[in-house]
Amino acid sequence: MTRIAYQGEPGSNSHLVIDLHHPDAEAVPCASFEDAFAAVSSGQCDLAMIPIDNSLAGRVADIHHFLPTSGLHIVGEHFLPIKYALMGTAGTTLDTIKTVHSHVHALGQCRRIIREHGWTPLVSGDTAGAAREIAEANDVSAAAISPPLAAGIYGLEVLATDLEDEAHNTTRFVLLSREDRRAPAGNGPVVTTFIFNVRNLPAALYKALGGFATNGINMTKLESYMVGGEFAATMFLAEVDGHPDDPGLARALEELQFFTTEIKVLGAYPADPFRATNT
């Protein structure tokens, strides 16, 4: 059985996306992203399911620092519309609740219902972990905002559903492997993710990106972040439509080399069908 590591506790969104897209796999919970990466690197698990972007909260910052040095490769992606439920122990009602517990991002994404009822939000390390804490406390004055999957796992009652403020709330997950299993070229839409460092020259980034424009390559992501303790943002993570073996993208990556000190392809993988319905 394929073993897929994820950060969080059973019932989290990462657990849910594994159940949805890899129902025959064993989902292996890990305390941190670093532990999930290590589980794959060491061979304890075959793959890791890691959130990388959210349509409301933006990028998951830690991942951008782990990916380049992890030795792992992106071999797939999945988009998960985020749905939160309010849950509590038996006897809990909307009127008995005083505090709601969840991950800081989940609390931020469900501000409306929290404000309407005057509940006090309390931060937990994990959405599913919040559900476990509520089950252990057995207190009708406390409730958790968690994925619906967590209610069944921890024996809680669902008090309300669809709590999120924005209907478009969606998280993108990437599937990581020790092997560089690139999707075949010419067999459907492909996304290529890579990182690069620009040379310390005037207009280096502008020149580096020129090859993608002239070769008709659609760049869907470009993010900078600091590395090595320096304040100059010289490391970039980029994603483009296409396969590295496609003539246009191959030329663009070749041109990129003239203006960079490092280029590393992190993966070329099938585009999730979600992309086609949300462009």
C-alpha positions as MATLAB code, in Angstrom:
seq = 'MTRIAYQGEPGSNSHLVIDLHHPDAEAVPCASFEDAFAAVSSGQCDLAMIPIDNSLAGRVADIHHFLPTSGLHIVGEHFLPIKYALMGTAGTTLDTIKTVHSHVHALGQCRRIIREHGWTPLVSGDTAGAAREIAEANDVSAAAISPPLAAGIYGLEVLATDLEDEAHNTTRFVLLSREDRRAPAGNGPVVTTFIFNVRNLPAALYKALGGFATNGINMTKLESYMVGGEFAATMFLAEVDGHPDDPGLARALEELQFFTTEIKVLGAYPADPFRATNT';
ca = [
       0.000    0.000    0.000;
       1.240    3.468   -0.921;
       1.942    5.562    2.175;
       1.373    9.325    1.876;
       2.678   11.650    4.591;
       0.864   14.863    5.497;
       1.206   17.591    8.094;
      -1.527   17.644   10.698;
      -3.803   15.283   12.560;
      -6.384   12.824   11.218;
      -9.360   14.738    9.863;
      -7.392   17.700    8.486;
      -7.804   19.050    4.959;
      -4.557   17.358    3.946;
      -5.987   14.047    5.168;
      -9.203   14.772    3.270;
      -7.481   15.452   -0.060;
      -5.595   12.157    0.257;
      -8.853   10.289    0.893;
     -10.492   11.965   -2.100;
      -7.753   11.484   -4.688;
      -5.824    8.487   -3.352;
      -8.438    6.398   -1.529;
      -6.327    3.238   -1.617;
      -3.322    4.897    0.061;
      -2.474    4.975    3.750;
      -2.500    8.551    5.056;
       0.334    9.054    7.563;
       0.003   12.094    9.903;
       3.139   14.109   10.752;
       3.637   16.801   13.370;
       5.245   19.309   10.994;
       5.952   19.956    7.333;
       9.587   19.150    7.990;
       8.600   15.750    9.402;
       6.429   15.048    6.346;
       9.338   15.864    4.014;
      11.682   13.693    6.106;
       9.261   10.763    6.020;
       9.541   10.673    2.234;
      13.278   11.369    2.107;
      13.969    8.509    4.520;
      11.745    6.060    2.676;
       9.260    5.763    5.542;
       6.576    7.053    3.169;
       6.290    6.937   -0.608;
       4.800   10.396   -1.121;
       3.860   13.570    0.740;
       0.731   15.690    0.274;
       1.627   19.304    1.046;
      -0.467   22.517    0.799;
       1.339   25.199   -1.158;
      -1.248   27.950   -1.868;
      -4.631   29.124   -0.621;
      -6.907   31.474   -2.556;
      -7.456   33.607    0.582;
      -4.305   33.234    2.684;
      -1.821   33.129   -0.202;
       1.276   30.961   -0.205;
       2.266   28.562    2.540;
       5.593   30.240    3.251;
       7.497   27.364    4.894;
       7.118   25.177    1.823;
       9.120   27.529   -0.379;
      12.100   27.100    1.938;
      11.830   23.323    2.283;
      11.277   22.447   -1.376;
      14.554   23.620   -2.988;
      16.779   21.699   -0.546;
      14.538   18.709    0.152;
      15.661   16.605   -2.797;
      11.982   15.835   -3.467;
      10.103   16.370   -6.707;
       6.567   17.540   -7.472;
       4.740   14.741   -9.294;
       1.132   15.924   -9.017;
      -1.258   18.592   -7.806;
      -4.769   18.682   -6.381;
      -7.127   21.597   -5.658;
      -9.473   21.256   -2.689;
     -12.420   23.633   -2.130;
     -12.258   24.316    1.610;
     -15.411   23.624    3.610;
     -15.485   24.140    7.367;
     -17.989   22.858    9.899;
     -18.691   23.945   13.452;
     -18.612   20.943   15.769;
     -18.928   20.213   19.465;
     -19.656   17.494   21.983;
     -23.156   16.205   22.735;
     -25.358   18.931   24.194;
     -23.484   21.794   22.578;
     -25.623   24.407   20.807;
     -24.907   27.755   19.173;
     -26.137   29.411   22.369;
     -23.875   27.450   24.762;
     -20.675   28.224   22.817;
     -18.317   30.833   24.255;
     -15.069   29.975   22.462;
     -14.236   28.511   19.051;
     -10.938   26.731   18.405;
      -9.099   26.229   15.116;
      -5.975   26.966   13.113;
      -5.281   30.682   12.759;
      -6.042   30.606    9.013;
      -9.361   28.820    9.523;
     -10.409   31.351   12.149;
      -9.507   34.150    9.753;
     -11.523   32.543    6.956;
     -14.653   32.225    9.153;
     -14.721   35.687   10.749;
     -18.332   36.409    9.847;
     -20.021   33.691   11.915;
     -17.596   34.228   14.806;
     -18.391   37.943   14.881;
     -22.142   37.437   14.504;
     -22.299   35.205   17.579;
     -19.698   37.065   19.638;
     -17.566   33.969   20.158;
     -13.963   34.255   21.310;
     -11.561   32.693   18.759;
      -8.712   30.619   20.202;
      -5.846   29.431   18.023;
      -4.971   25.741   17.797;
      -2.025   24.311   15.929;
      -4.210   22.416   13.473;
      -7.869   22.351   12.379;
      -8.269   18.639   13.085;
      -6.263   19.016   16.280;
      -8.834   21.565   17.425;
     -11.567   18.946   16.974;
      -9.583   16.446   19.030;
      -9.070   19.021   21.790;
     -12.805   19.771   21.917;
     -13.632   16.070   22.126;
     -11.143   15.616   24.977;
     -12.408   18.687   26.880;
     -16.081   17.633   26.612;
     -17.173   21.214   27.318;
     -20.381   22.584   25.762;
     -19.011   26.126   25.930;
     -16.276   25.306   23.411;
     -16.508   24.269   19.759;
     -14.117   23.600   16.890;
     -14.030   24.864   13.331;
     -12.710   21.902   11.381;
     -13.190   19.958    8.137;
     -16.357   17.811    8.310;
     -14.206   14.655    8.205;
     -12.954   15.424   11.723;
     -16.429   15.182   13.286;
     -16.708   11.479   12.529;
     -13.156   10.738   13.598;
     -13.483   12.417   17.004;
     -17.151   11.673   17.716;
     -18.384   15.273   17.559;
     -21.746   16.646   16.449;
     -21.866   19.023   13.480;
     -23.664   22.212   14.523;
     -23.291   24.262   11.323;
     -21.708   23.854    7.886;
     -20.269   26.096    5.157;
     -18.802   28.555    7.649;
     -16.225   30.099    5.325;
     -16.685   33.764    4.426;
     -15.748   33.303    0.763;
     -17.126   30.537   -1.452;
     -13.960   30.497   -3.581;
     -11.793   29.420   -0.631;
      -9.567   26.776   -2.220;
      -6.236   25.206   -1.275;
      -3.783   23.807   -3.781;
      -1.786   20.758   -2.713;
       1.289   19.264   -4.367;
       2.296   15.616   -4.268;
       6.000   15.056   -3.574;
       8.175   12.043   -4.403;
      11.828   11.013   -4.077;
      11.850   10.160   -7.787;
      11.582   12.748  -10.544;
       8.555   11.186  -12.245;
       7.878   13.770  -14.934;
       4.635   13.591  -16.873;
       5.115   12.613  -20.527;
       5.121   15.465  -23.017;
       2.238   15.728  -25.458;
      -0.217   13.858  -23.246;
      -2.455   16.596  -21.875;
      -1.859   19.860  -19.980;
       1.315   19.952  -17.873;
       2.560   22.387  -15.235;
       6.294   22.917  -14.726;
       7.580   24.324  -11.424;
      11.148   25.613  -11.100;
      13.303   27.909   -9.001;
      16.042   30.278  -10.138;
      18.470   32.891   -8.841;
      18.959   35.985  -10.984;
      22.406   37.470  -11.481;
      23.112   40.676   -9.581;
      22.773   42.912  -12.637;
      20.460   45.818  -13.554;
      17.166   44.591  -15.067;
      18.277   40.963  -14.654;
      14.779   39.759  -13.764;
      13.234   41.659  -16.676;
      15.718   40.082  -19.078;
      15.316   36.642  -17.497;
      11.572   36.670  -18.093;
      11.811   37.942  -21.639;
      12.365   34.477  -23.069;
       9.032   33.270  -21.743;
       7.193   36.147  -23.409;
       8.919   35.773  -26.798;
       8.318   32.022  -26.810;
       4.639   32.325  -25.911;
       4.902   30.635  -22.501;
       2.173   31.412  -19.967;
       3.709   32.000  -16.529;
       1.087   31.365  -13.844;
       3.210   32.011  -10.744;
       6.265   34.095   -9.865;
       7.214   34.580   -6.237;
      10.392   35.877   -4.612;
      11.737   35.100   -1.179;
      14.887   35.648    0.827;
      17.535   32.959    1.185;
      20.725   32.714    3.205;
      19.740   35.511    5.555;
      20.107   38.165    2.879;
      17.542   40.925    2.435;
      17.964   41.000   -1.342;
      15.149   38.874   -2.773;
      17.088   36.915   -5.370;
      15.428   33.477   -5.243;
      12.310   33.049   -7.353;
       9.810   30.239   -7.610;
       7.963   30.102  -10.914;
       5.325   27.968  -12.573;
       4.465   27.846  -16.253;
       2.064   26.002  -18.498;
       3.904   23.427  -20.558;
       6.518   20.670  -20.438;
      10.306   21.265  -20.362;
      10.584   19.170  -23.542;
       8.121   21.392  -25.438;
      10.160   23.453  -27.957;
       8.924   26.835  -26.700;
       9.529   26.143  -23.020;
      12.871   24.483  -23.767;
      14.022   27.660  -25.528;
      12.738   29.869  -22.706;
      14.604   27.847  -20.065;
      17.754   27.951  -22.196;
      17.540   31.753  -22.421;
      16.937   31.939  -18.685;
      20.379   30.438  -18.056;
      22.099   33.566  -19.388;
      20.661   35.729  -16.601;
      20.699   33.332  -13.641;
      23.184   31.590  -11.388;
      20.977   28.577  -10.720;
      17.940   26.918  -12.276;
      16.292   23.855  -10.782;
      13.177   22.176  -12.147;
      11.166   20.891   -9.183;
       8.640   19.004  -11.268;
       6.681   18.648  -14.498;
       3.311   17.135  -13.670;
      -0.257   16.822  -15.006;
      -2.373   19.944  -14.505;
      -5.339   19.333  -12.234;
      -8.624   19.610  -14.220;
      -9.650   22.270  -11.671;
      -7.416   24.725  -13.542;
      -9.485   24.462  -16.714;
     -12.725   25.292  -14.888;
     -11.309   28.252  -12.926;
      -9.487   30.378  -15.498;
];
